Amino acid sequence: MRVYGLKNCDTCKKALKWLKEEGLEAEFHDVRADGVSEAQIAGWAKKAGWDMLLNRRGTTWRGLSEAEKAGVNEKSAIALMAAHPALIKRPVFERGAEVLVGFGKEQQAALKG
């Protein structure tokens, strides 16, 4: 399993700690430091939904211009996330062909199962 996020993100830290406690092995990939391709983001968007993947709650989103935020669609959201990796909701879990976004009870149950 591979976990994508930001190394200083509290939710990512919590998820990695939880995975270790559950005995689940995971490799961490920092989307800002290590990079992530537009094609990879598009793949996640296809599996998890671009709207689920786009983080509209952070400072990066608030820092975008009104023109960039207006009328966001799948194509523009993927381009924005590629240009600004902090716009990717975290963490993103890749396990085989499966992609899970976020770290709530639903994702924890799916990761255990």
Contacts in CASP RR format, 6 or more apart in sequence:
PFRMAT RR
TARGET T0000
AUTHOR 0000-0000-0000
METHOD contacts of the structure
MODEL  1
MRVYGLKNCDTCKKALKWLKEEGLEAEFHDVRADGVSEAQIAGWAKKAGW
DMLLNRRGTTWRGLSEAEKAGVNEKSAIALMAAHPALIKRPVFERGAEVL
VGFGKEQQAALKG
1 19 0 8 1.000
1 24 0 8 1.000
1 25 0 8 1.000
1 26 0 8 1.000
1 27 0 8 1.000
1 93 0 8 1.000
1 94 0 8 1.000
1 95 0 8 1.000
1 96 0 8 1.000
1 111 0 8 1.000
2 26 0 8 1.000
2 27 0 8 1.000
2 28 0 8 1.000
2 29 0 8 1.000
2 93 0 8 1.000
2 94 0 8 1.000
2 95 0 8 1.000
3 12 0 8 1.000
3 15 0 8 1.000
3 16 0 8 1.000
3 19 0 8 1.000
3 26 0 8 1.000
3 27 0 8 1.000
3 28 0 8 1.000
3 29 0 8 1.000
3 91 0 8 1.000
3 92 0 8 1.000
3 93 0 8 1.000
3 94 0 8 1.000
4 29 0 8 1.000
4 31 0 8 1.000
4 36 0 8 1.000
4 88 0 8 1.000
4 90 0 8 1.000
4 91 0 8 1.000
4 92 0 8 1.000
4 93 0 8 1.000
4 94 0 8 1.000
5 12 0 8 1.000
5 28 0 8 1.000
5 29 0 8 1.000
5 30 0 8 1.000
5 31 0 8 1.000
5 88 0 8 1.000
5 90 0 8 1.000
5 91 0 8 1.000
5 92 0 8 1.000
6 12 0 8 1.000
6 30 0 8 1.000
6 31 0 8 1.000
6 32 0 8 1.000
6 85 0 8 1.000
6 86 0 8 1.000
6 90 0 8 1.000
7 28 0 8 1.000
7 30 0 8 1.000
7 33 0 8 1.000
9 90 0 8 1.000
9 91 0 8 1.000
11 90 0 8 1.000
11 91 0 8 1.000
11 102 0 8 1.000
11 103 0 8 1.000
12 28 0 8 1.000
12 90 0 8 1.000
12 91 0 8 1.000
12 103 0 8 1.000
14 103 0 8 1.000
15 91 0 8 1.000
15 93 0 8 1.000
15 102 0 8 1.000
15 103 0 8 1.000
16 26 0 8 1.000
16 28 0 8 1.000
18 103 0 8 1.000
18 108 0 8 1.000
19 25 0 8 1.000
19 26 0 8 1.000
19 111 0 8 1.000
22 111 0 8 1.000
22 112 0 8 1.000
24 111 0 8 1.000
24 112 0 8 1.000
26 93 0 8 1.000
29 35 0 8 1.000
29 36 0 8 1.000
31 85 0 8 1.000
31 86 0 8 1.000
31 88 0 8 1.000
31 90 0 8 1.000
32 85 0 8 1.000
32 86 0 8 1.000
35 85 0 8 1.000
36 82 0 8 1.000
36 85 0 8 1.000
36 88 0 8 1.000
37 82 0 8 1.000
38 78 0 8 1.000
38 79 0 8 1.000
38 82 0 8 1.000
41 53 0 8 1.000
41 78 0 8 1.000
41 81 0 8 1.000
41 82 0 8 1.000
41 88 0 8 1.000
42 78 0 8 1.000
43 99 0 8 1.000
44 53 0 8 1.000
44 92 0 8 1.000
44 94 0 8 1.000
44 99 0 8 1.000
44 101 0 8 1.000
45 53 0 8 1.000
45 74 0 8 1.000
45 77 0 8 1.000
45 78 0 8 1.000
47 97 0 8 1.000
47 98 0 8 1.000
47 99 0 8 1.000
48 92 0 8 1.000
48 99 0 8 1.000
48 100 0 8 1.000
48 101 0 8 1.000
50 74 0 8 1.000
50 77 0 8 1.000
50 78 0 8 1.000
51 77 0 8 1.000
52 89 0 8 1.000
52 101 0 8 1.000
53 77 0 8 1.000
53 81 0 8 1.000
53 88 0 8 1.000
53 89 0 8 1.000
53 92 0 8 1.000
53 101 0 8 1.000
54 61 0 8 1.000
54 72 0 8 1.000
54 77 0 8 1.000
54 80 0 8 1.000
54 81 0 8 1.000
54 87 0 8 1.000
54 88 0 8 1.000
54 89 0 8 1.000
55 61 0 8 1.000
55 86 0 8 1.000
55 87 0 8 1.000
55 88 0 8 1.000
55 89 0 8 1.000
55 90 0 8 1.000
58 86 0 8 1.000
59 86 0 8 1.000
60 84 0 8 1.000
60 86 0 8 1.000
60 87 0 8 1.000
61 69 0 8 1.000
61 87 0 8 1.000
64 80 0 8 1.000
64 84 0 8 1.000
68 76 0 8 1.000
68 80 0 8 1.000
72 80 0 8 1.000
80 87 0 8 1.000
81 87 0 8 1.000
81 88 0 8 1.000
89 101 0 8 1.000
89 102 0 8 1.000
90 102 0 8 1.000
90 103 0 8 1.000
91 101 0 8 1.000
91 102 0 8 1.000
91 103 0 8 1.000
92 99 0 8 1.000
92 100 0 8 1.000
92 101 0 8 1.000
92 102 0 8 1.000
93 99 0 8 1.000
93 100 0 8 1.000
93 101 0 8 1.000
93 102 0 8 1.000
93 107 0 8 1.000
93 111 0 8 1.000
95 111 0 8 1.000
98 110 0 8 1.000
100 107 0 8 1.000
100 110 0 8 1.000
100 111 0 8 1.000
101 107 0 8 1.000
END
